Amino acid sequence: MEQVLVIPRQVLQQAGLFSGFRAWDRRFAERILDRRQFQYRPRETVEYEPGWIQLIPYVVLTCGREVFHYTRGGGLEDRLMQRRSIGLGGHLCAEDAVDGGDPFRTGMLREVFEEIEIFSEYTEKPLGFLYDPSIFVGTLHLGIAHQFLLQEPVAVAKETGIDAFGFAPIPELRRFNDQFESWSRWILDVL
């Protein structure tokens, strides 16, 4: 039974509910990422339990004005199948906390490097938070967006569920705006 990282819904409510994208704010981040609030619960339970918010890293790779993008294929989240995306990441699990380090960062890096391989030096920066209360599944997940700024646009998929991937300029990706999942559309607006 997969145990995933969650926080109680009241933590998000007390920190400040929002809809869409919220730019990185240290104070908000400290409240959401306070490890004292972290719990690991069965995924099949929290996917339907509104009392818990699942924290999901959402990493965007950029090189200059180009962004890594892909189409979600088989093996990834069914509810997002065949949607276009610019975000990498997923659920964080209890194993991410075993070494005593930062379980969010450990899980974020694990998720990214399970999905892709990066053949470039990069720097990293936090972008903000993603929350979509317009649909039920969106009320259960809080995206925490990070940007990896690559020196060279070289990354390849390792998972079979990442199809039709590559780097493209933002204006080109915007032509397919209606095909992207909501979190990706919001991040494209920010970039």
VEXVO-308074 format. One line per field, with one value per residue (C-alpha): residue number from 1; residue in three letters; z, x negated, y negated. Coordinates in steps of 0.02 Angstrom, whole numbers, plus 32768, in hexadecimal, padded with zeros to 4 digits. Example, Ala and Ser with C-alpha at 12.3 -4.5 7.8 and 13.67 -1.06 7.14 Angstrom:
% residues 2
num [1|2]
residu [Ala|Ser]
Z [8186|8165]
X [7D99|7D54]
Y [80E1|8035]
//
This chain:
% residues 191
num [1|2|3|4|5|6|7|8|9|10|11|12|13|14|15|16|17|18|19|20|21|22|23|24|25|26|27|28|29|30|31|32|33|34|35|36|37|38|39|40|41|42|43|44|45|46|47|48|49|50|51|52|53|54|55|56|57|58|59|60|61|62|63|64|65|66|67|68|69|70|71|72|73|74|75|76|77|78|79|80|81|82|83|84|85|86|87|88|89|90|91|92|93|94|95|96|97|98|99|100|101|102|103|104|105|106|107|108|109|110|111|112|113|114|115|116|117|118|119|120|121|122|123|124|125|126|127|128|129|130|131|132|133|134|135|136|137|138|139|140|141|142|143|144|145|146|147|148|149|150|151|152|153|154|155|156|157|158|159|160|161|162|163|164|165|166|167|168|169|170|171|172|173|174|175|176|177|178|179|180|181|182|183|184|185|186|187|188|189|190|191]
residu [Met|Glu|Gln|Val|Leu|Val|Ile|Pro|Arg|Gln|Val|Leu|Gln|Gln|Ala|Gly|Leu|Phe|Ser|Gly|Phe|Arg|Ala|Trp|Asp|Arg|Arg|Phe|Ala|Glu|Arg|Ile|Leu|Asp|Arg|Arg|Gln|Phe|Gln|Tyr|Arg|Pro|Arg|Glu|Thr|Val|Glu|Tyr|Glu|Pro|Gly|Trp|Ile|Gln|Leu|Ile|Pro|Tyr|Val|Val|Leu|Thr|Cys|Gly|Arg|Glu|Val|Phe|His|Tyr|Thr|Arg|Gly|Gly|Gly|Leu|Glu|Asp|Arg|Leu|Met|Gln|Arg|Arg|Ser|Ile|Gly|Leu|Gly|Gly|His|Leu|Cys|Ala|Glu|Asp|Ala|Val|Asp|Gly|Gly|Asp|Pro|Phe|Arg|Thr|Gly|Met|Leu|Arg|Glu|Val|Phe|Glu|Glu|Ile|Glu|Ile|Phe|Ser|Glu|Tyr|Thr|Glu|Lys|Pro|Leu|Gly|Phe|Leu|Tyr|Asp|Pro|Ser|Ile|Phe|Val|Gly|Thr|Leu|His|Leu|Gly|Ile|Ala|His|Gln|Phe|Leu|Leu|Gln|Glu|Pro|Val|Ala|Val|Ala|Lys|Glu|Thr|Gly|Ile|Asp|Ala|Phe|Gly|Phe|Ala|Pro|Ile|Pro|Glu|Leu|Arg|Arg|Phe|Asn|Asp|Gln|Phe|Glu|Ser|Trp|Ser|Arg|Trp|Ile|Leu|Asp|Val|Leu]
Z [8000|7FC5|804D|8009|8057|808E|80FD|8155|80ED|817B|8162|80B2|80EF|8179|8105|8088|8009|7F55|7EA6|7E16|7E29|7EC3|7EB3|7F2A|7FD3|805C|80E8|808C|805D|8111|814A|80C0|80C7|8185|81A1|8246|81DB|8167|8170|8101|80DC|8063|7FB5|7F8E|8027|8010|7F57|7F95|8042|8040|80ED|80A5|8023|7FC1|7FA1|7EEE|7EAD|7DFE|7DAD|7D0C|7CA2|7C40|7BD5|7BA5|7B5E|7B3A|7BAB|7BB9|7B8C|7B6F|7B5B|7BE8|7BA9|7BF7|7CA6|7CEE|7D49|7CED|7D0C|7CAA|7C1D|7B72|7BBC|7B92|7C23|7C4E|7D01|7D46|7DEF|7E4E|7EF6|7F82|7FE8|8097|8054|8028|80E2|811A|8116|818B|8106|80B3|807A|7FFF|7FA6|7FAA|7F5F|7EDE|7E9D|7EA1|7E3B|7DB9|7D9F|7D95|7D05|7CA4|7C93|7C87|7C26|7C56|7CEA|7D39|7DC5|7E24|7E66|7EB4|7E4C|7EB5|7EDC|7E72|7EAD|7E44|7EAD|7E10|7E0C|7E9B|7E78|7E74|7F25|7F62|7F17|7F33|7EB2|7EE7|7E4B|7E32|7D9B|7D63|7CF4|7C81|7C27|7B93|7B5B|7B6E|7BCE|7B9F|7BE2|7C49|7C6A|7BE3|7C15|7BD7|7B1D|7A94|7B01|7ADA|7AF0|7A99|7AA5|7B13|7A83|7A26|7ABF|7ADB|7A32|7A86|7B27|7B2E|7B29|7BC5|7C75|7CE1|7D46|7CA6|7C5E|7CFC|7CFC|7C43|7C70|7CF7|7C88]
X [8000|7FAE|7F9F|7F99|7F6B|7FFE|8023|80C8|813B|8144|808A|80B0|814A|80E9|8059|80D3|8141|812A|8157|80DE|8028|7FDF|7F2E|7EA9|7EBD|7E44|7EC3|7F49|7EC6|7E8C|7F3F|7F64|7EBB|7EB1|7E7B|7EDA|7F79|7F40|7F99|7F96|803E|807C|808B|812D|817B|813C|816D|8221|820F|8221|81D4|8124|80BE|803B|7F9B|7F5F|7EB8|7ECC|7E22|7E12|7D74|7D43|7CB0|7CB8|7D67|7D82|7DE5|7DE3|7E8E|7EDE|7F80|7FB8|7FC4|7FE2|7FA4|7FBD|8053|80F0|814E|80C8|80B2|8091|8084|7FED|7F7E|7EE2|7EDA|7E79|7E99|7F1C|7F4E|7ECE|7EC2|7E8C|7DE6|7DB5|7DA8|7D3A|7C90|7CC5|7CAC|7D30|7DB6|7E02|7D5E|7D28|7DCE|7DCD|7D23|7D52|7DEF|7D95|7D06|7D79|7DD2|7D42|7C87|7C38|7B96|7B70|7B38|7BC8|7BF9|7C9B|7D19|7DC6|7E53|7EF0|7F8A|8015|80C6|8160|81FF|826B|826A|8272|81C8|817E|81B9|8151|80A8|8036|7FAD|7F08|7EB3|7DF7|7D93|7CF3|7C95|7C2B|7B8E|7BB5|7C62|7C36|7CAA|7CF6|7D86|7D65|7E1B|7E89|7F16|7EB8|7EDC|7EB5|7E3A|7DBF|7D9B|7DFE|7E0F|7E9D|7EFD|7F00|7F42|7FC7|8014|804A|8086|812C|80CE|8067|809C|80CC|802B|7FC3|802E|8016|7F59|7F4E|7FA7|7F24|7E8F]
Y [8000|7F5F|7EDA|7E28|7D82|7D17|7C84|7C62|7BF3|7B74|7B4F|7B0E|7AB3|7A5D|7A31|79E6|7A3F|7A07|7A41|7A53|7A20|79CB|7986|79C8|7978|79AD|799A|79FF|7A83|7A94|7AB6|7B34|7B8D|7B94|7C48|7C4E|7C4D|7CDA|7D80|7E1A|7E68|7EEE|7EA3|7EFF|7EAA|7DF8|7DF6|7DE8|7D99|7CDA|7CC7|7CE0|7C83|7CE4|7C82|7C9A|7C58|7C0F|7BF0|7B8D|7B98|7AFD|7ACA|7A14|79FA|7AB3|7B27|7BE4|7C2B|7CD4|7D33|7DA5|7E57|7F02|7F24|7E76|7E2A|7E65|7DC3|7D64|7DE3|7D96|7CE7|7C7D|7C4A|7BE8|7C29|7CBC|7D09|7D69|7DAD|7DB0|7E4E|7E81|7EC4|7E11|7DEB|7E7D|7E25|7D98|7D12|7CA7|7D22|7CA6|7C83|7D39|7D6E|7CE3|7D18|7DD0|7DAD|7D42|7DBB|7E51|7DFA|7DAB|7D9E|7CF1|7CDF|7C2C|7BC6|7B69|7AF6|7B01|7A84|7A8E|7A43|7A52|7AB7|7B03|7B28|7B4D|7B52|7B50|7C0F|7C8D|7CDC|7C2C|7C0B|7C9F|7C6D|7BD7|7BC3|7B79|7B39|7B30|7AFD|7B52|7AD7|7B42|7B04|7B77|7BB5|7C6D|7CE1|7D89|7DEE|7E89|7EB8|7F01|7E8B|7DF1|7DE6|7D66|7D08|7C7E|7BC5|7B3C|7A7F|7A42|79ED|7A93|7AEF|7A69|7A99|7B3C|7AEB|7B4B|7BF2|7BCE|7BFC|7B66|7B62|7B5A|7ACE|7A67|7A81|7A53|79B0|7990|79BA]
//
